[in-house]
Amino acid sequence: MSAVASGHETQTLTFSISPVVSPVLDVGGQDTTVLSPVPSPSEVQNALNAFGTIAAAGGVTATAGGTNQVVVTFGANGNVPNI
């Protein structure tokens, strides 16, 4: 799910704990480092901001969403590809 509010897009990422996996996030065909099965918002934020293209476009902030969810807000204005 994504939404554009005040020009900054948000995307809600939901992680499943069954089966136990070590997820990676796909960013434009490149993968993040392996994350915890249900990563913390700071783990997701750090993994995404490690990409130069994301950091150069204003980076992201991540906050806790619902159960097993992380809400990512992009610093860049406008629509961005889904993670």
N, C-alpha and C positions, 0 to 999 in steps of 0.2 A: 504494500500500500504506500502511496506517496501523495503528498499534497504540497502545494506551493502557498506559503503564507508569508506575507511581507517580503516577497521576492526570494525567500530562502526555502528551498525544498526540504521536506522531511521524508524519511523512509523508515518504516517500522520493520525490524528484522526479528523473526521468531525462530528460536532454536529448539530443537527436539532432543530430549534426553533418552529417547528409546527409538532405535537402538543407539547405544553410546557410540558417538563418532567424535572425531576431532575436526571440526569444520574449518574451512578456509572461505574467504569472501572473494568473489570474482569481481575485479575492477577493470573494465575495459579489456578483458582477455588476460589479465595478470592476476595472480592469486596473492592474497596476504599470507603472512606466516600462519602456521597452524594455530588455531585458537583452542581454548578450553571447550569442553562439550557445551556448556552454557556460559559463554564469556560475560564478563562484567562490562558495563558501559565504557570504563576506562580502557579495557583491553581492546575493545572494538575501535574506540577513538584512536588509540595509539597505532593500531595496525593500519587503519585507513590513512591517517596523517603521515605515515611512513612513505606513501606514494608522493613523489615530487609534484605530479600533476594536481593532486588534491590539495596538497599544502600550498602550492602556488596560487590556487584559485580560492584561497581563504580558509582551507581546512574544513574539518567537521567537528562538531561537538556531539557527544552521545550521552543519553540519559536513560534511566530505567523506564521501561514501558510496563506492559502487563506481565503476566507470568511468562518467564523465559523470553522476554522481549527486550530489545534495545531500540530506542528511537534515535536515529541519526539525523542531525540537521546540518545541511551544507552551508558553508560560508559564502559560496558563489550564489549570485542571483540567478533565478530562472530554473528551467527544467534540466535535470541531469539524468544520465542513464541509471536504470535500476541496478542495485548491487546484487 
